[in-house]
Each structure stands twice: as structure tokens, then as C-alpha cells.
């Protein structure tokens, strides 16, 4: 279908090619998730679990939300203790550590790819002050947010392995 659209180039052809390519990529990713052993563990494997997968998706969509174990467990319709144990078992780390790591990964991407201020990044990720955000950022990534922005610091391996 992509080849036929490219050959004909009818009105709307570019849009059709783009949408068909999107669908092809989604199918390839689905196939990989289903058949690759490396996609069966960690956060990616946990996405297949109905309860934990829903929570991970929410964390990714709303990294700045004031997440707690209680609110995450509620999203999963589970008790706090059952959620905490199940999340750690599937993902390989506690839920709140995962939330923080996702926030830091998101912060690094936002700092590298946009001109928003450190304060704006901090606010968008749920930190009440730029100072608190900067301390957390440096503790998790080993560099200050300002230095990360200036040097376009790549994802450190301790974050990269979980989200790559």
C-alpha cells in the first residue's frame, strides 16, 4: 500500500504514506514485544500486566503528578502492599524509584531538547522548588541540570538501560 501510494501520489498521498508507516512501526514493535526475550522483563515486560501496565502508562503520561504508593496502588485497583510487591517483582525495582528515574529521564530530555528553564522543568515534574529538583537531578544523574543542558549530557547508563 505504501508503494502504491508513493507511485500514484494522489491528493492526500503523503498523509496516507505517513499513517501507513506509523501502523507498520506499531506492528513491528508489537511483534518485538511479543517475541523478543529482552522485552519480557523490566518495565517493558511489565506493560503486559493489566494492572502494572496501566500504572506505568500513567506514570509516563503524567510524570509531574504527585505520585505516592497509595495513589499508584489505587490506579492499579490493588492494596498498597500487594501493589508494591507486584510492581517490584515485575519491574525489578520499587515503584517510587521507578517514578523518580522516569522523572529524571524526562527532565534530561526536556533540558536537552527545549529552551524551557530549569525552574519550568522542575515545576512540570512536580517539584515544589528548583533547588529540590536540582538536588534530586544531581543525586540521580551526577551532574547539575544546568551542566546537563549546556553539555547536552547523554543519558547515563544507570537510567539508559531501563528506558532504552
N, C-alpha and C positions, 0 to 999 in steps of 0.2 A: 504494500500500500504506500509506503514511503517513496519507493522508487517510482511508482505510477504518478504520485502527486508531484514529484520533482520533475518528471518528464513532461507532464501536461502544463504545470504551473497555471492552473485556473485561478480565478479570484478566490482568495482565502487559502490558497495552496500553502503559503508559508505557515499560516496558523495550523493547518492540518498536519504539516510535517512536524512542527514543534510538539503538538499534542500527541501524535503517534510516537515520537521519540520519547516523550515523557512516559507513556504507557510501556514502551519497550524497556526502559530503565527500571521501572517499578517491577515489571515481571522478572527481570534479571535479578534484582535484589531479593525479591520473594523466593526465587529458586535457590539463591545462595543461602539465605537464612534457613531454608528448609533442609538443604542437603549438605552444607558445609559443617564439619565438626567444630570448627572455631566459632561458628555462630550459635552454638548450642549452649554456651556458658556465658557468664558475666551478664552485664546489663542487656546485651542484645538477646541472649537466650531467655532472659527474664521477661522480655517483652511478650513472649508467647504465653506467659501465665496470665490468665484473665484478670486477676486482682493486682498483682505486682506490675504487670504491663500497663494497666490503666494508671497506676500511680507514677510510674516512670514517665509516661507520656505527659501527665500533668506537671511534673517537675520540669520537664524540658520546655513545655509551653509557658509556664509561669515561674521562672527561676527566682523572681523577686517576691513571691508570696511568702508570708511569714509561716513557713512550714515548721511543724513540730511532729514528733512521733504520733501524737494523738490525732492531728489533722490528717497525716498520711494514712494512718490506720483507718480513719473514718472514710477516706476516699476509697480504700480497699474493702470497706464493709467488714473489717476484721477487728478483733480485740487488739489492744496495744501490744501485748506480749506476743501473741500469735503473729501479728504483722512483722514485728521486729525480727523474730526468729526466721520467718519465711523469707523476708527480704534479704537478710544476711546470707541465708543458705543459697538462694538463687543468684544473687548479685556478687557475693563474695566479700561484701563489706557492709557495715551498718548504714542504715538509711540516711541518717543525718550527715555522715561523712560523704556519702554519695551526693547529697544536696549541695554541700559546700564545694565539693570538687566540680560539680556541674556549674555552679555559680562562678567559680574561678576560671573555668574554661570559657564560659560565656563572656566574662569580663575581659579576658585576654583577647578574645576575638573582637569584641566591641572596641577596645582600645586600639587594636591594630588596624581595624578596618574603617574607622569613622573619626570624625573630629569632635565627638562629644567629650565633655570634660570628665575628669576622674570623678568629680562630685556627681555628675549626672549618671555615670555608670554605677556608682555606689548606690544612689537612690533607686535606680531601676532594678537593682538586685536585692533590695530590701534592707540595706544597711542604713542605719539612722544617721551616721556621720561619715564623712570622707576619711577621717582618722581611723575609725573602726574598720572600714573597708580596706584601707591601706595596710593596716596591721595584719588582717587576715590574708590579704593578697600576698604580702611578703612572706608570711609564715608558710603558706602553701606553695608558692612558686619560687621563693628565694630571691626575688627582685621586687623593687617598688613598682607600683602601677606607672609612674612617670617614666622610669627607665624602660619598662616593657614597651611603652608607647614609642619612646624615642628610638629604641633599637629594633622595634618590631620583633621582639623576642618570640621564637617559635615555642610551641607547646612543650614543656618539659616532659621527659619520658614518664614521670610519675603520674601525669594527667593524661598524656597522649595515649598510653596503652589501653586505657579504659574507654576512650571515646573515639578512637580512630576506626 
